[in-house]
């Protein structure tokens, strides 16, 4: 018998090949998706500009964008299938938002309060998630993932009011810092809850076994992702410290973008949380790597991240508005009311007991007024709604119920809690004496305008020489814990101490570029300077 030779293996094409009418239709559909998506973002940008121009500071941008989305139903059928798939949220929209939040930290107060912020963001978020999830369980809906996703806070309007009224900077940083870490923690908790509490084999294990497995998964995901992001940030700091790219800002900026997204791709590839890793990478790169950059790249990095994060947030809020009247909903009044009660209760159990415990270890105490404001500022935003779309719940009615309830809670917290924060602060007399004389019209709720300054008042640009830095350390004798370790050892190791020559070169570079841009602006269409027109304007 002749031996049969095995058939040669079929070689799969590297890229999927699609031809014919189907490929042409998909290409046209993708083109229309991109066009209408950019059109929606452009309209939202114009809307935000009009809010700033006509000084409608009492209206948060998120509310305006959501309201605009309700009137864009004519294009929802084009973009709903492609642009706003759940995977698109996590691949394209959420990473820039999370990284920009970590990178935009004002480093001083954040690291001075890192212990309190971490306790509120991790332990407090877990407490809130279990209270909401446990309450829904007893109400007959076994959805612990909903308790996790609805615990993500986004107090944009509250932070704007804090800045306008100059409230206690510690209160400002506690709320702001908690919201940054809280987003990533909520995402990891949601994935954990969805993976363990929604499994079909739960009947074979006890409740405690499932809980311990979920806890181990969460701790591994949290600390593993945080370590990966921190390590990537430290490597980027050392790389840009020893490889001087300051004379080529385009290469320097390119390396920053690569380092920003490296931990996300690696974490997702090894089954960790890309969102958590990219957040810690942003925090570390803001604290160390940023000061190894040239002034041009420092400004370019800040403005690019803010622009991209603004566009991503706009996409999420616009889609939220689009979905209010376009998608099928399942509304249950009793379920919505109980969920709102559980959300407020979970926030209270998070803030008040943890603040009481922290006061035993803090020099700057968290007062009862500050606790109440922190509880009241638990607004929900884009992250809970994006996570609700990601849940794979069956049957479809349950998914519609969660989506509808999430939209209502987001709108309720933005409109009622966000709108009531300023009167509450004035009633409780938390702002300083100068802000007490301000009119409500002076309070600006525009996040874009607040963060639009090229150089922040915190002087985020690196301007200290090595001698000035050492002198500053010896003057600061009150540093404790991580702040002392960072100032004494970590910061000098990971950041470049500038010499007088470096400062002079940076200022010359900035001055040269500014003069070049100014000359190009002054030139008329013919290429010559319009001195006569400029004289008439003056």
C-alpha positions as CSV (number, residue, x, y, z in Angstrom):
1,X,0.0,0.0,0.0
2,X,1.4,3.3,-1.1
3,X,1.8,5.7,1.9
4,X,-0.4,8.7,1.6
5,X,1.4,12.0,1.7
6,X,-0.2,14.6,3.9
7,X,-1.7,17.6,2.2
8,X,0.4,20.7,2.5
9,X,-1.0,23.1,5.1
10,X,-3.0,26.0,3.8
11,X,-1.2,29.3,4.2
12,X,-3.5,31.9,5.7
13,X,-3.2,35.4,4.4
14,X,-1.5,37.9,6.7
15,X,-4.4,40.4,6.2
16,X,-8.0,39.4,5.7
17,X,-8.9,39.7,2.0
18,X,-12.3,41.1,1.1
19,X,-13.3,41.9,-2.4
20,X,-16.3,42.7,-4.4
21,X,-19.4,44.6,-3.5
22,X,-19.3,43.7,0.2
23,X,-15.8,45.2,0.6
24,X,-16.9,48.3,-1.2
25,X,-20.0,48.7,1.0
26,X,-17.9,48.2,4.2
27,X,-15.4,50.9,3.0
28,X,-18.2,53.3,2.3
29,X,-19.8,52.6,5.7
30,X,-16.5,53.2,7.5
31,X,-16.0,56.4,5.6
32,X,-19.5,57.7,6.5
33,X,-18.9,56.7,10.1
34,X,-15.7,58.7,10.3
35,X,-17.3,61.7,8.6
36,X,-20.4,61.9,10.8
37,X,-18.4,61.2,14.0
38,X,-16.1,64.1,13.2
39,X,-19.1,66.2,12.4
40,X,-20.6,65.6,15.8
41,X,-17.3,66.4,17.5
42,X,-17.0,69.6,15.5
43,X,-20.5,70.7,16.4
44,X,-19.7,70.0,20.1
45,X,-16.5,72.1,19.9
46,X,-18.5,75.0,18.5
47,X,-21.0,74.6,21.3
48,X,-18.3,74.7,23.9
49,X,-16.9,77.8,22.3
50,X,-20.2,79.5,22.4
51,X,-20.6,78.7,26.1
52,X,-17.2,80.3,26.8
53,X,-17.8,83.3,24.5
54,X,-21.2,84.2,25.9
55,X,-20.1,83.4,29.5
56,X,-22.7,80.8,30.2
57,X,-20.5,79.6,33.0
58,X,-23.4,78.2,35.0
59,X,-23.9,75.3,32.5
60,X,-21.4,72.4,32.6
61,X,-20.0,71.4,29.2
62,X,-21.1,67.8,29.8
63,X,-24.8,68.8,30.2
64,X,-24.6,70.9,27.0
65,X,-23.0,68.1,25.0
66,X,-25.6,65.6,26.2
67,X,-28.4,68.0,25.3
68,X,-26.9,68.5,21.9
69,X,-26.8,64.7,21.4
70,X,-30.5,64.5,21.8
71,X,-31.0,66.5,18.6
72,X,-28.5,64.5,16.5
73,X,-30.9,61.6,15.9
74,X,-30.6,62.0,12.2
75,X,-27.0,60.6,12.2
76,X,-27.3,58.0,15.0
77,X,-28.2,55.2,12.5
78,X,-24.9,55.8,10.7
79,X,-22.6,55.8,13.6
80,X,-24.2,53.5,16.2
81,X,-22.9,50.3,14.7
82,X,-19.3,51.2,14.2
83,X,-18.0,54.1,16.2
84,X,-19.6,53.4,19.6
85,X,-19.1,49.6,19.9
86,X,-18.1,48.8,23.5
87,X,-14.6,47.7,22.4
88,X,-14.1,51.1,20.7
89,X,-14.6,52.8,24.1
90,X,-11.8,50.8,25.7
91,X,-9.4,50.9,22.7
92,X,-9.8,54.5,21.6
93,X,-11.8,56.7,24.0
94,X,-10.9,55.7,27.5
95,X,-7.1,55.4,27.4
96,X,-6.5,59.1,26.5
97,X,-9.0,60.2,29.1
98,X,-7.4,58.1,31.9
99,X,-3.8,59.0,30.9
100,X,-4.5,62.7,30.7
101,X,-6.1,62.6,34.2
102,X,-2.9,61.1,35.6
103,X,-0.6,63.4,33.6
104,X,-2.3,66.6,34.6
105,X,-1.9,66.1,38.4
106,X,-0.5,69.0,40.4
107,X,2.2,66.9,42.0
108,X,2.6,68.7,45.4
109,X,-0.7,68.2,47.1
110,X,-1.4,64.9,45.4
111,X,1.7,63.1,46.8
112,X,1.3,64.7,50.2
113,X,-2.2,63.1,50.4
114,X,-1.4,59.9,48.5
115,X,-2.4,57.7,51.4
116,X,-5.8,59.3,52.0
117,X,-6.5,59.4,48.2
118,X,-5.6,55.8,47.8
119,X,-7.8,54.7,50.7
120,X,-10.8,56.6,49.4
121,X,-10.2,55.4,45.8
122,X,-9.6,51.7,46.4
123,X,-11.2,50.7,49.7
124,X,-13.9,53.4,49.5
125,X,-14.8,52.4,45.9
126,X,-15.0,48.7,46.9
127,X,-17.3,49.6,49.8
128,X,-19.6,51.6,47.6
129,X,-19.6,48.9,44.9
130,X,-20.5,46.2,47.5
131,X,-23.3,48.3,49.0
132,X,-24.9,49.0,45.6
133,X,-24.3,45.5,44.3
134,X,-25.6,43.9,47.5
135,X,-28.6,46.1,47.6
136,X,-29.5,45.2,44.0
137,X,-28.9,41.5,44.9
138,X,-31.5,41.7,47.6
139,X,-33.9,43.5,45.3
140,X,-33.8,40.5,43.0
141,X,-31.2,41.6,40.4
142,X,-27.9,39.6,40.7
143,X,-25.7,42.3,39.1
144,X,-22.7,43.1,41.2
145,X,-21.0,44.6,38.1
146,X,-23.5,47.4,38.2
147,X,-22.4,48.3,41.7
148,X,-18.8,48.6,40.5
149,X,-19.4,50.6,37.4
150,X,-21.8,53.1,39.1
151,X,-19.1,53.8,41.7
152,X,-16.9,55.7,39.3
153,X,-17.1,59.4,40.1
154,X,-16.4,62.3,37.8
155,X,-16.7,65.6,39.8
156,X,-15.8,68.0,36.9
157,X,-18.3,70.6,37.8
158,X,-17.5,70.3,41.5
159,X,-13.7,70.8,40.9
160,X,-14.5,73.9,38.8
161,X,-16.6,75.3,41.6
162,X,-13.8,74.5,44.1
163,X,-11.3,76.4,42.0
164,X,-13.6,79.4,41.5
165,X,-14.4,79.7,45.2
166,X,-10.8,78.9,46.4
167,X,-11.9,76.2,48.9
168,X,-9.4,74.4,51.1
169,X,-6.7,73.0,48.7
170,X,-6.7,69.7,50.7
171,X,-10.4,69.3,50.0
172,X,-9.8,70.1,46.4
173,X,-7.1,67.5,46.0
174,X,-8.9,64.8,48.0
175,X,-11.9,65.0,45.6
176,X,-9.8,65.4,42.5
177,X,-7.2,62.7,43.4
178,X,-9.9,60.2,44.4
179,X,-11.8,60.7,41.1
180,X,-8.6,60.0,39.1
181,X,-7.7,56.7,40.8
182,X,-11.4,55.8,41.3
183,X,-12.0,55.5,37.5
184,X,-9.4,52.8,37.0
185,X,-10.4,51.0,40.2
186,X,-14.1,50.9,39.1
187,X,-13.1,49.5,35.7
188,X,-11.0,46.7,37.3
189,X,-13.8,46.0,39.8
190,X,-16.4,45.8,37.0
191,X,-14.3,43.3,35.0
192,X,-13.8,41.3,38.2
193,X,-17.5,41.3,39.1
194,X,-18.5,40.4,35.5
195,X,-16.0,37.6,35.3
196,X,-16.7,35.9,38.7
197,X,-20.2,36.8,39.8
198,X,-21.8,36.2,36.4
199,X,-20.3,32.8,35.7
200,X,-22.5,29.8,34.9
201,X,-20.6,27.4,37.3
202,X,-21.3,29.4,40.4
203,X,-23.4,26.5,41.7
204,X,-20.4,24.3,42.1
205,X,-18.6,26.6,44.5
206,X,-19.6,28.4,47.7
207,X,-20.1,32.1,48.0
208,X,-17.0,32.5,50.1
209,X,-14.9,30.7,47.6
210,X,-16.2,32.9,44.8
211,X,-15.5,36.0,46.9
212,X,-12.0,34.9,47.7
213,X,-11.3,34.1,44.1
214,X,-12.6,37.5,43.0
215,X,-10.6,39.2,45.7
216,X,-7.4,37.5,44.6
217,X,-8.1,38.3,40.9
218,X,-8.7,42.0,41.8
219,X,-5.6,42.3,43.9
220,X,-3.5,40.7,41.2
221,X,-5.0,42.9,38.5
222,X,-4.7,46.1,40.6
223,X,-1.1,45.7,41.9
224,X,0.2,44.0,38.7
225,X,-1.2,46.7,36.4
226,X,0.0,49.5,38.8
227,X,3.5,48.0,39.0
228,X,3.6,47.7,35.2
229,X,2.5,51.3,34.6
230,X,4.9,52.6,37.3
231,X,7.8,50.7,35.8
232,X,7.1,52.0,32.4
233,X,7.0,55.6,33.7
234,X,10.3,55.2,35.5
235,X,12.0,53.7,32.4
236,X,10.7,56.6,30.3
237,X,12.2,59.0,32.9
238,X,15.6,57.3,32.8
239,X,15.6,57.1,29.0
240,X,14.8,60.8,28.4
241,X,17.3,61.7,31.2
242,X,20.2,60.0,29.6
243,X,19.2,60.2,25.9
244,X,19.1,64.0,25.3
245,X,16.4,64.7,22.7
246,X,15.8,68.2,23.8
247,X,17.2,69.6,20.6
248,X,14.7,67.6,18.5
249,X,11.3,68.2,20.1
250,X,9.5,66.1,17.4
251,X,11.5,63.0,18.4
252,X,11.1,63.8,22.0
253,X,7.3,64.1,21.7
254,X,7.2,60.9,19.7
255,X,8.9,59.0,22.4
256,X,6.5,60.4,25.0
257,X,3.5,59.2,23.0
258,X,5.1,55.7,22.6
259,X,5.8,55.4,26.4
260,X,2.3,56.6,27.1
261,X,0.6,53.7,25.2
262,X,3.2,51.0,25.8
263,X,1.9,49.9,29.2
264,X,-1.7,49.7,27.9
265,X,-0.8,47.3,25.1
266,X,1.5,45.2,27.2
267,X,-1.0,45.0,30.1
268,X,-3.9,43.9,27.8
269,X,-1.6,41.4,26.2
270,X,-0.7,39.7,29.5
271,X,-4.3,39.8,30.8
272,X,-3.9,42.8,33.2
273,X,-5.8,46.1,33.2
274,X,-4.5,48.4,30.5
275,X,-6.5,51.3,32.0
276,X,-4.9,50.9,35.5
277,X,-1.4,50.6,34.0
278,X,-1.8,53.7,31.8
279,X,-3.1,55.7,34.7
280,X,0.0,55.0,36.9
281,X,2.2,55.5,33.9
282,X,0.7,59.0,33.5
283,X,1.2,59.8,37.2
284,X,4.8,58.7,37.2
285,X,5.6,60.4,33.9
286,X,4.0,63.7,35.1
287,X,6.1,63.5,38.3
288,X,9.5,62.5,36.7
289,X,9.6,62.3,32.9
290,X,7.9,65.6,32.3
291,X,10.9,67.5,33.9
292,X,13.3,65.8,31.5
293,X,11.6,67.3,28.5
294,X,12.4,70.5,26.7
295,X,10.0,73.5,27.3
296,X,8.5,73.1,23.8
297,X,7.7,69.4,24.4
298,X,6.3,70.1,27.9
299,X,3.8,72.6,26.5
300,X,3.1,70.4,23.4
301,X,2.5,67.3,25.6
302,X,0.1,69.1,27.9
303,X,-2.0,70.7,25.1
304,X,-2.1,67.6,23.0
305,X,-3.3,65.4,25.9
306,X,-6.0,67.9,26.9
307,X,-7.2,68.2,23.3
308,X,-7.4,64.4,22.7
309,X,-9.0,63.8,26.1
310,X,-11.6,66.6,25.5
311,X,-12.5,65.0,22.1
312,X,-12.9,61.5,23.7
313,X,-15.0,62.8,26.5
314,X,-17.1,64.7,24.0
315,X,-17.7,61.5,22.0
316,X,-18.9,59.7,25.1
317,X,-21.3,62.5,26.3
318,X,-22.6,63.1,22.8
319,X,-23.4,59.4,22.4
320,X,-25.1,59.4,25.9
321,X,-27.4,62.2,24.6
322,X,-27.9,60.3,21.3
323,X,-28.9,57.2,23.2
324,X,-31.6,58.8,25.4
325,X,-34.3,58.9,22.7
326,X,-32.9,56.6,20.0
327,X,-32.2,53.2,21.7
328,X,-34.8,50.9,23.3
329,X,-35.0,51.4,27.1
330,X,-36.4,49.5,30.0
331,X,-37.5,51.9,32.7
332,X,-38.6,50.7,36.2
333,X,-39.3,53.6,38.6
334,X,-38.8,51.6,41.8
335,X,-35.5,50.2,40.6
336,X,-34.2,53.6,39.6
337,X,-35.2,55.2,42.9
338,X,-33.6,52.4,44.9
339,X,-30.4,52.6,42.9
340,X,-30.1,56.3,43.5
341,X,-30.7,55.7,47.3
342,X,-28.1,52.9,47.2
343,X,-25.6,55.1,45.3
344,X,-25.9,57.9,47.9
345,X,-25.8,55.5,50.8
346,X,-22.7,53.8,49.4
347,X,-21.0,57.1,49.0
348,X,-21.8,58.0,52.6
349,X,-20.4,54.7,54.0
350,X,-17.4,55.3,51.9
351,X,-16.6,58.9,52.9
352,X,-17.6,59.4,56.6
353,X,-16.1,56.2,58.3
354,X,-12.9,56.4,56.3
355,X,-12.5,60.1,57.0
356,X,-13.0,59.5,60.7
357,X,-10.3,56.8,60.6
358,X,-7.8,58.9,58.6
359,X,-8.1,61.8,61.0
360,X,-6.2,59.7,63.6
361,X,-3.1,59.8,61.2
362,X,-3.5,63.2,59.5
363,X,-2.0,66.5,60.6
364,X,-4.5,68.4,58.5
365,X,-7.9,67.0,59.7
366,X,-10.8,66.3,57.4
367,X,-13.6,68.4,59.0
368,X,-17.3,67.3,59.1
369,X,-18.0,70.1,56.5
370,X,-15.4,68.7,54.2
371,X,-16.7,65.2,54.7
372,X,-20.2,66.4,53.7
373,X,-18.9,68.2,50.6
374,X,-16.9,65.1,49.6
375,X,-20.1,63.0,49.9
376,X,-22.2,65.5,48.0
377,X,-19.6,65.8,45.1
378,X,-19.9,62.2,44.0
379,X,-21.0,63.0,40.5
380,X,-21.1,60.3,37.8
381,X,-19.9,60.9,34.3
382,X,-18.7,59.2,31.1
383,X,-17.0,56.2,32.7
384,X,-20.1,54.5,34.2
385,X,-22.0,54.9,30.9
386,X,-19.1,53.4,28.9
387,X,-18.9,50.5,31.3
388,X,-22.6,49.9,31.1
389,X,-22.3,49.4,27.3
390,X,-19.5,46.9,27.9
391,X,-21.5,44.5,30.1
392,X,-22.5,41.3,28.4
393,X,-25.7,40.7,30.3
394,X,-28.4,38.3,29.2
395,X,-31.3,38.6,28.5
396,X,-31.3,41.8,26.6
397,X,-34.0,43.3,28.9
398,X,-31.5,43.2,31.8
399,X,-28.9,45.1,29.7
400,X,-31.5,47.7,28.7
401,X,-32.5,48.1,32.3
402,X,-28.9,48.7,33.4
403,X,-28.2,51.1,30.6
404,X,-31.3,53.2,31.2
405,X,-30.7,53.3,35.0
406,X,-27.1,54.4,34.4
407,X,-28.1,57.2,32.1
408,X,-30.7,58.5,34.6
409,X,-28.2,58.3,37.5
410,X,-25.5,60.2,35.5
411,X,-28.0,63.0,34.5
412,X,-29.3,63.1,38.1
413,X,-25.9,63.6,39.7
414,X,-24.7,66.1,37.1
415,X,-27.8,68.3,37.2
416,X,-28.9,68.1,40.9
417,X,-25.7,67.3,42.8
418,X,-23.4,69.3,40.5
419,X,-25.9,72.2,40.4
420,X,-26.4,72.2,44.1
421,X,-22.7,72.2,45.1
422,X,-22.1,75.9,44.8
423,X,-25.1,76.9,47.0
424,X,-24.1,74.2,49.5
425,X,-20.6,75.6,49.8
426,X,-21.9,79.1,50.3
427,X,-24.3,77.9,52.9
428,X,-21.7,75.9,54.8
429,X,-19.3,78.8,54.6
430,X,-16.3,76.9,53.2
431,X,-14.8,79.3,50.7
432,X,-12.4,82.0,51.7
433,X,-13.2,85.7,52.4
434,X,-12.3,86.9,49.0
435,X,-14.3,84.3,47.2
436,X,-17.3,85.1,49.4
437,X,-17.7,88.4,47.7
438,X,-17.9,86.8,44.2
439,X,-21.0,86.7,42.2
440,X,-22.3,83.5,40.8
441,X,-21.5,84.8,37.4
442,X,-17.8,84.7,38.3
443,X,-18.0,80.9,38.8
444,X,-16.8,79.2,35.6
445,X,-17.9,75.5,35.1
446,X,-16.0,75.2,31.8
447,X,-13.3,72.6,32.1
448,X,-11.9,73.5,28.7
449,X,-11.4,77.1,29.7
450,X,-10.0,76.3,33.1
451,X,-7.4,73.9,31.6
452,X,-6.7,76.0,28.5
453,X,-3.8,78.0,29.8
454,X,-0.5,76.9,28.2
455,X,1.5,77.4,31.3
456,X,-0.3,76.6,34.5
457,X,-0.1,78.7,37.7
458,X,1.6,75.8,39.3
459,X,4.6,76.3,37.0
460,X,4.7,72.8,35.7
461,X,7.6,73.7,33.5
462,X,11.0,72.6,34.8
463,X,12.9,75.7,35.9
464,X,15.1,74.7,38.8
465,X,18.9,74.2,38.5
466,X,20.7,71.6,40.6
467,X,21.8,74.1,43.1
468,X,18.4,75.7,43.5
469,X,16.8,72.2,43.9
470,X,19.2,71.2,46.7
471,X,18.6,74.6,48.4
472,X,14.9,74.1,48.2
473,X,15.2,70.6,49.8
474,X,17.2,71.9,52.8
475,X,14.6,74.7,53.3
476,X,11.8,72.1,53.4
477,X,12.4,70.4,56.8
478,X,8.7,69.4,57.1
479,X,8.8,66.6,54.5
480,X,7.8,63.2,55.7
481,X,7.4,59.7,54.4
482,X,7.2,59.4,50.6
483,X,7.7,63.1,50.1
484,X,11.0,63.0,51.9
485,X,12.2,59.9,50.1
486,X,11.2,61.4,46.8
487,X,12.8,64.7,47.3
488,X,16.0,63.2,48.7
489,X,16.6,60.2,46.5
490,X,14.0,59.4,43.8
491,X,13.7,62.8,42.2
492,X,17.4,63.4,41.7
493,X,17.8,59.9,40.4
494,X,15.0,60.0,37.8
495,X,15.0,63.6,36.7
496,X,17.7,65.8,35.1
497,X,18.9,68.7,37.2
498,X,19.3,71.6,34.8
499,X,22.4,73.7,34.6
500,X,22.4,77.5,33.8
501,X,23.4,76.5,30.2
502,X,20.4,74.2,29.9
503,X,18.0,77.0,31.1
504,X,19.6,79.5,28.7
505,X,19.2,77.1,25.8
506,X,15.6,76.3,26.7
507,X,14.7,80.0,26.9
508,X,16.5,80.7,23.6
509,X,14.6,77.8,22.0
510,X,11.3,79.1,23.2
511,X,12.1,82.7,22.1
512,X,13.2,81.6,18.7
513,X,10.1,79.6,18.1
514,X,7.8,82.3,19.4
515,X,9.5,84.9,17.2
516,X,9.2,82.6,14.2
517,X,5.5,82.0,14.8
518,X,4.9,85.7,15.3
519,X,6.6,86.7,12.1
520,X,4.6,84.1,10.2
521,X,1.4,85.5,11.6
522,X,2.4,89.1,10.8
523,X,3.0,88.2,7.1
524,X,0.2,89.0,4.7
525,X,-1.1,86.8,1.9
526,X,1.6,88.2,-0.4
527,X,4.4,87.2,1.9
528,X,5.3,90.7,3.0
529,X,4.5,92.2,6.4
530,X,1.4,94.3,6.6
531,X,2.9,97.2,8.6
532,X,0.4,99.7,7.4
533,X,-2.6,97.5,8.4
534,X,-1.0,96.8,11.7
535,X,-0.4,100.6,12.3
536,X,-4.1,101.3,11.5
537,X,-5.2,98.6,14.0
538,X,-3.0,100.1,16.7
